[in-house]
Amino acid sequence: MKNQANKHYTHFAVIKGTNVIVNGWDYKGSEDENHKDYEKMDIEDLGYSYKDVKVLSAKHLVRNNVNPYDYQNWIFEQENKQELLNKYIKF
């Protein structure tokens, strides 16, 4: 497994109240109007409620000392992964 997320990702879904990333997208050169619907569908397909996440730009995360490309900041690398999944997965 790679140690870093796709460097082309421009936006990331983060669990609200945490800095834990659950998904990322590359929106460079795409139309903004379609993003929200796509994000909602993608997030819900992963089992999360869209209201439990916020979508932030890579620049925003970096400004707030979170490296979105480092898998240490993604859900599957969290020590409390199961607790987070139990709290936020809606299956």
N, C-alpha and C positions, 0 to 999 in steps of 0.2 A: 504494500500500500504506500502511495506517495505520502510525504509529510506535509504537503501544501495543497491547498485548494486551487482550482483553476485561476490563474492570474488574470484571465479575461473577465472574470466576474466583476460587475460594477455595483451590484446591490445584493443585500443579504437579509434574510429573515432572521430576526433575533427574538427570543422569548422575552416578552415585556418584563421589566424589573430585573433582568439579568443581562449579561453580555454573551449569552450562549447562542450560537448560530445553529440554525436547523436547515438552512438551504441558501443557495446563491444563484444569481442569474447574470448573464451578460446582456446588458441593454444598450451597449454602444451601437449607435446608428439605428435604433428602433424607435417606433412611434410611442410616445408616452401614454396616449389614451388607452392602449390595450393592456398596459402593465397590471393594473389593479385586478382585473378579471383573471388574468393568467396566474398572478400570484395567489389569489384566493383559491383557485382550483388546485394549484400545486401544493399549497399548504394543507388544504383539506385532504388531498390524496395521500399525504404523509401521515394523516391522522390527527393533526393539530386543528384547533379552532382558530380561525383567522383573527378573532378578537384577542387571542393570547399572544400574538406576535406583532412586531412592527418591522417594516422594511426600511432599512437604512442604507445609505450609500457607503461604498468602501471608504471614501474620503471622510465621511462623518465618523466612522468607526476608528479610523487611524487617528483623527484629531482627538478622540477620546481614549487613546492608548489601548485600542483593541486591534490586533493584527488579524483581519478577517481571512487572510490566506494561510494562517497557521492553524492546523487542525486541532491544536490544543484548545482553541476557542470554539470548537464545534461540539455538538451534543454527544457524539459517539466517543469523545475523548474525556468526558467529564467523570470525575470520581463519583459524583452523585447522580449519574446518568439514570439509574433506575428510579430514583426519587422524582427526578424531573419528568421522566416518561409517565410515571404513574399520575403525576399531577396534571400534565398537559396533553397527553394523548387521549383522544376521545373515542376510541373504538369500543 
